[in-house]
C-alpha cells in the first residue's frame, strides 16, 4: 500500500529529531578535567589479639609471632585519577585491595565509599536515591545498578537481601556525587562479589556508560578479571602480594557492546514460555489477551532465556490510534484485525536489564509480526524510551479515563483506600465496593479481550483489588510502528 504524501501525526520525518532527542540518555557528556596523581605506599599494621591459651597454643604450634611487624602491602603505586575514568584494582584475597581503597579514602576526604553509604532507616529505596532530582534520573541510576524491579523501589533498605543492598548502595552513592571531580572519587571494594556473574557483568557494562557520560572518577576492587570486557577500565592495577604491583593502561577500540549480546539468539517462542517471565513483570496480574506471536531471547543455542516479547491481537478501538492514523480504522474491526497487532509484553531478565537487550529484541522481532502496524501501550514509557530506541514512534500519553477517576472518587466517599492493605478485604466484604471495582475491571476486559461480564464474576477479590490498583495507576504511552 502506497504511503500518503500528506503530512499527518504519524509522519516519521517530523518525529525523527524529537524522538532522537527524547531517546538520549539522561546523563549528558561533560568535558574532561585534569588528572590527579596519587602515589601510595600501603602498610598493613597488625593489632595483637587478646591473649588466651588457644591463641598461644596455635602460635607455639606453628611458630607464629603474636606481635607481627607491619607488612608492606603496596610498595610503590602511582594511580592517576581523572574524570570519566575507571581504575580497577585486581588481586586475590589478602593481596591488599581493601588497604589500597582505605588509603585512598584517607587521602581524599570527599571520596564516597559504597560500603559506607548509609540508608535512611524508614525511607523506601526510591526515596533515598537521587531524592532531589527527577524521578526518571533516580530510576535510571537504579536500573543501571541492577536494582530494576519496581517491587524493590518501594521497599525499605532493611528488607533487601545482601546482594540487593549492595546494588541499592551503589545507586545511592552515584546519586550523592554532585560535581564529578577526581578529588572526590567513588570507591567500591569487592565490586560484584555477592552477585551472579551475569548480573555483575551487566552492572559493570552500565557503570562504564554512566562514568563516561557523567564524568565520575571511580576506583573499584575485585578478585577476578571476568568483568574487564564489560567494564572497560582505563587502568588495571594488579596486586600480587608482598608489595608487588603491575599497572596496565587500557585502550579500548570499537563500540561498547554488552559482552553477552554476541551470543544472543532470537527464536520463536510460545505462550507457555511467558509463564517463566510473568513474575518478573511489574503488571504480573494483567492478562495477555489473544496472543498471536511470541519470541524469546536466548543466551546461546541451548542457553538460558533472557527475554521475551509477546504480540497479541489489538483492541478494536484506541483513541491514540485514531489520532495517528487520522481515523481510518474507526469502527472497522476487520481492518484492525488485518493491519494491527499490539506488543502486549516485553520482559527482560533482571540480571541483564539496562544493557540494551530490550530494544534489541523488539527491533529484531517487529518485522516478523507480519502486519502493517504494531502498536504498544507502555506504562513505563514515561520513564524508559526502550520502544523509541527500537524504532517505534511515540504518539502520546493517555490520561486517566473519566470512569476510572469517578470510581476512585466513589471509593473515597465510601471510606475505602485502594492502596491500603485491607483493600482486598473490603472488596470481599462489601458489595458496594466490589461493584465499583468490578465495573472498572469489566470495562478494561471489554476493551482488551472481551467477555468482561462473565470473567469478572469469576475473579477473586484479591485479583480484582490488584487489577484495580494497576488500572487507576496506569497512564500508558501509546507507540506505533509501521512496516
N, C-alpha and C positions, 0 to 999 in steps of 0.2 A: 504494500500500500504506500503510495507516494506521500511524503510529508508535506503539509501545507506550508506555504511561504509566509502566511500571516503570522505575525508575532503574537504569542499567547503566553500565559503564565508558565507553561512548561516548555520554555524556549531555552535550549542548552547554551546558546551564545550569550544570552543575557545573564544566565545563572553562573557561568564559569568563574568569573572573578570573585563574585560574592561567596560562592561555595569554597573556592580555594582559600579565601581569607578566613572563613569560618572554620575550615578544617585544620588550620595551622595550629601547632602545638601551643599549649598555654604558656610555655616558658620561651621567651624570646632570647636569641643570642646576644651576648654582650662582648664588648671589646676586651682583649687580653690585658693583664696587668703585669707589672714587674715580678720577677721571681724572688722568693725568699730562701736563701740557702741556710741550712741548719747542719752544723757539724756535731755529731753525737759520739759520746763515749759512755756507754751504759755499764754500770756496775751493779750486780745483784748482791745486796748485803743480807746475810743470813742472821736471823734472830735466834737466839738459843731457846730451845723448847724447855718447858718445865721439867726439871729432873725427876725421874721416877725409876723404880727398879727395872721396869720393862724397857725404857729407853736406854738405860745404862747397859742392860744385857745385850740389846741389839748393837749398840756402839762397840762394846767389847768384842762381841762375836764376829763382827765384820770389819773391825779395825777402823772405825769411823771416829772423827773428831766432833765432839759435841759443840765446839766453838770454832766452826769452819770459817776460814777467812773469806773476804769478799771475792766474788767471781766476776771476771770481766766477760760480759755478755756480748757487747759490740765494741770493738777496739776503735775503728775509725769509719764513720759513716757520714757521708755528705748527702743530704736529701734536699732537693730543690722543690719547694712548694710554689705553685703558681695557679692562677685562676683557670678553671676548666680542665684541670689535670688530676689524674688519679695515680697515687703511689700505692703499689701492692707489696706488702711485706710477707714473704713466704718462708716457711720453715717448719720443721717437725715440732711436736710438743716439747717444751722446755728449751727451745733454741733462743728465746729472748724476745719474741714478738710483743708480748704484753709489756715487757720492760721498755721497749722502744716507744710504744704508744704512750706509756705513762710518762716517759721523759718529754715527749712532745707536748703532752697536756700540761706538764710543769712549765715548759718554756713558753707556751702560748696560753695565757690566762683566758683569752676569749675563745679558745677551742671548745668545740661541742662534742662530747663523747657520747655515743649512742648508748653505751651500757649505763651511763649515769643520768640519762634523761628521766625525769620524774613525771608521772602522770597524775592529774588531779584525781582524787580518790572517788568522788561521786559523779564525775562527768562521763559522758559517753565518749567513745573513741573519736567520733566525728567532731565533737565539741572541743577536743583537745589538740586537733591537728589544724594548723593554719587558721585558727579561730577568728583572726582579724582580717581574713582575706575572703574572696568569693568562694562559695561552696564548690564551684567547679574546680578551683585550684586545689582545695583540700581533697576532693575525690581523685584528682589526677595524681597527687602525691601518694595516697593510699593504694591506688591501683598499681602505680609503678613499684611500690614496695611489697607487692604480693598480698596486700590486705584488701582484696577486691570484692568481697561479698557483703552486700548491704546488711545482712544479719549481724556482721561483726561491727559495722559502723555505729550501730545504736547500742552496743554493749558497753558495760564498764570494763576498764582495763583488767581488774582483778578476776574477771570471768573468762579471760582468754587463756589458751594453752601457752606453753613456753615459746613455741615457735611463732604463734600469733602475737605474743607480747614483743618478741624481737622485731617483727615486721612493723607493728604499731609504733614502737620506739624509734625505728629508723625514719618512718614518715613524720613523726613529731619533731625529730631532730632536724630534718630537712626544712620543715616549716618554721623552725626557730631561727634559721640562718637568715639574716636580713641582707645587708650589703655584702655580697661574696668578696672575700679577700683572703690571700694566703696567710695573713696574720690571725685568721680565725678559721682554721681547718676543721672539717668534720672527721672525727676519729671513730673507727669501728673495729673492735677486736673480735676474733673468731667469726668473721663475716660468713654467714650462711651455714655455719657448722651444725645448727639444730634442724636444718631443713632438708627435705627431699632434694636430691641433687638437681632434678629437673626444675624445681621451683627456685633453687639457689641460682641456677644459670639464668632463669628468666629475670630475676631481680637484678642480677649483675648487668644484663643487657639493658634493662630500663634505667638503672642508675647511670650507666655510661651516657645515655641520651640526656638525662637530667643534668649531669655535670657539664657536658659540652654546651648545652643550651643556656643554662643558668649561670655558669661560671664559678661553680663551687670549687673549693680545694679540698681534696679527700685523701685520707690515708687509711687503708684497710689492711687487716692482718688475717691470713688464712693459712691452713695447714697443707692444702694441696692445690695444684695448679689447674684443676679442671674448669675453673671459671675464667681463665685468661682469655680464651677466644671470644667470649661474650662480653666480658668486662672491658677489654682493650685498654689495659693500664698504660700510662705514659712511661712509668718507671717501675721495674720489678726489682725488689731488694730481696736477695736470698740469704737467709741466716743459716750458717752451718754449725753453730755452737762454738764455744771456746774463742769467741771474738771474730770468727771468720765471716766475712761479708762479701757478697758479689752483687754488683748493681748492673742492671741492663736497661738501656733506654730503648723504647719500642717505637717503631714507625709502622703504623697500620695503613694499608692501602685498600682501596676499593670501598664499596658501600657497606655500611654496618648492617648486617643481616643476622637475625637470631639464628644461632647455630643449628637448632632443631629443624628449621624451615627447609633445609636442604634435603631432609629425609622424609618430608611430609607427602602423603598421598591423599587425594580426594577421590572417594569412592561412593557409589550409590549405597544408601542405607535403607532402613525400614522403620516403621512406626515403633517396633519393639526396641530399636536402638535408643530411642529417646528416653525410655524408662531409666536408663543408667544416668541420664543427664538432668532429669526433671527436678531433682532436689537441688541442683546447682543453680537453677534459675530463680530470680527474685520473685517471680509470679508463678510459683510451682502449682498453685491451685487452679489456675486458668486452664481451660481445655484448648485442644489444638484445632478443633473444627474438623472439616472434611479434608484430610491430608491427601495431597497429590504426589509430591516427590520429597524424598529425604536424602541428604548427602552427609557423609561423615568425613572427618579429618583424622587420618591415622598416622602414627609415627612408624614409618617403615612398612614393609609388605605385610607383616603379621604383628605389628606393634600395638601399643595401647591406643584407644580412641581419645583424641584430644579436643574434638569439637564436633558439633552437629548443627545443621541448618534444616529447617522444616518449611516446606512450601505447601500451602493449602488453597482451597477454593475461596475466592474473595466474597465478602459480604455484598449483598445486592445493591446497597446504597451507602455511599460515603460522601459527605459534603465536600471534603477537600479534593476528592477525585473529580467531582463535578467542576470544581474550580480549575483544576489543572487541565482538564480535557474540554473545557467550555461547554459542559453539559451534554456531551454527545452520548453518554451512557445512562441518562436518567430514565428510570423505569424500563430498561431494556435488559432483562435478565439473560436472554440468550447471548447478547453481545458481551455482557460482563463475563459470563462463563467461558466464552470463547477467547477473549482477549486479555483476561486478567488472572493472575494468581497473587496471593499475599504471602509475604515472608512472615510466617507465624512465630517462629522461634529461631534464635541464634544463641547457642550456648558454647562457650569455650571453657575448658577445664581450668579451675582456679590456679593451677600450677603455672600456667603459661599465659595468663591474661596480661594485657598491656604490651604484648610483643608483636602486634600487628597481625595475628593469626585470624582474628575475626573478620576484618575487611578482606584479607586474603581469601578466606573460604567463600565469602559472599561474592567477591569479584569473579572467582573461578566458576561458581555454580549458576549465577544469574543467566548466562546464555544457554544453560542446559534446561531451563524450565520449559521453554518451548512456546511461550505466549508473547504477544506484543508488549504487554506491560507487566511489570512486577511492582507491587506496592508494599508498603510496610507501615505499621503503626508502632512506634518505638517510645516507650515510656522513659527510657534513658537518653532519648535524643537530645534533650536539653543540656545534658552534661557530656555526652560522648559522641563525637562525629563519625563513628565507625561506618555508618551507611553512606555518608558522603564520601569518605575515603574509598569506599568500594565502587563508587560511580553513580550512586543514586542521587536524585535531586530533592532537596528539602523544600517542600511546598508550603508548609506552615504547621503551627501547633494548635491543637484543639483546646477549646475552653471546656469547662465542666458543663455537661448538659443541664438544661433547666430542671428536668425531672429529678436528676440526681441531687442538685442543690436543694430542691424543695424537700426531698426525702431526708437530707441531713438536717434541715431546719425542723422538720416534723419530729425527728428523733429527739432533738434538743427540747422541744416542747413537752415530749413525753418523759423528759428527765433521764435520757439514755445517752451515754458517750460511746460512739462506735469504736474508740481506741482504748477503752478500759478493758481490764482483764475479765470482767464479768459480762462482756457484751454477748458472747455466745449463750450464756445462761439466760440473759434477758430475752434473746431470740427464742429460746426453747420454752420459756415460762409464760411469756406474754404474747397473746395473739395479735394485738395491735402493733407491736414491734416487729413480729415476724411478717405481717402484711406489708409494712413499709419496706423492709429489707428485701422480701421476696419480689416485690414489684420492680425494684431496680435490677435485680439479678435476672428476672424474667425478660425485661426489655433488652438486656445485654445478650441473652441467649437468642432471642428472636432476631437480633441484628447480625449475629455471627454464625450460629449453627442451626437455628430453627428449633422448633419443639419446645419453646420456653415454658409453657404452662405445665406440661406433664413432667418435664425434667426438674423443675423447681420443687414440685411436690415430693419428689423422691430424695431430695438433698437433706443432709443432716443440718442441724442448727450451727454446728462448728463450720461446715463448709460455707453456708450462707453468710455467716459473720465474716469469714476470711475473704470471700469473694466480694462482699460489700465494701470492706475496707480497701481492697485493691481498686475497686471502681471509683470510689469517691476521692482517692488519692492520685488518680491517673489523668494526666493531661498530655496524651501522646503527641509526638511529632509525626506528621504524615510525609512519607518519602515515596517517590515514583521513579521507576527506571523504564526506559523504552528500548526495545530490541533494535 
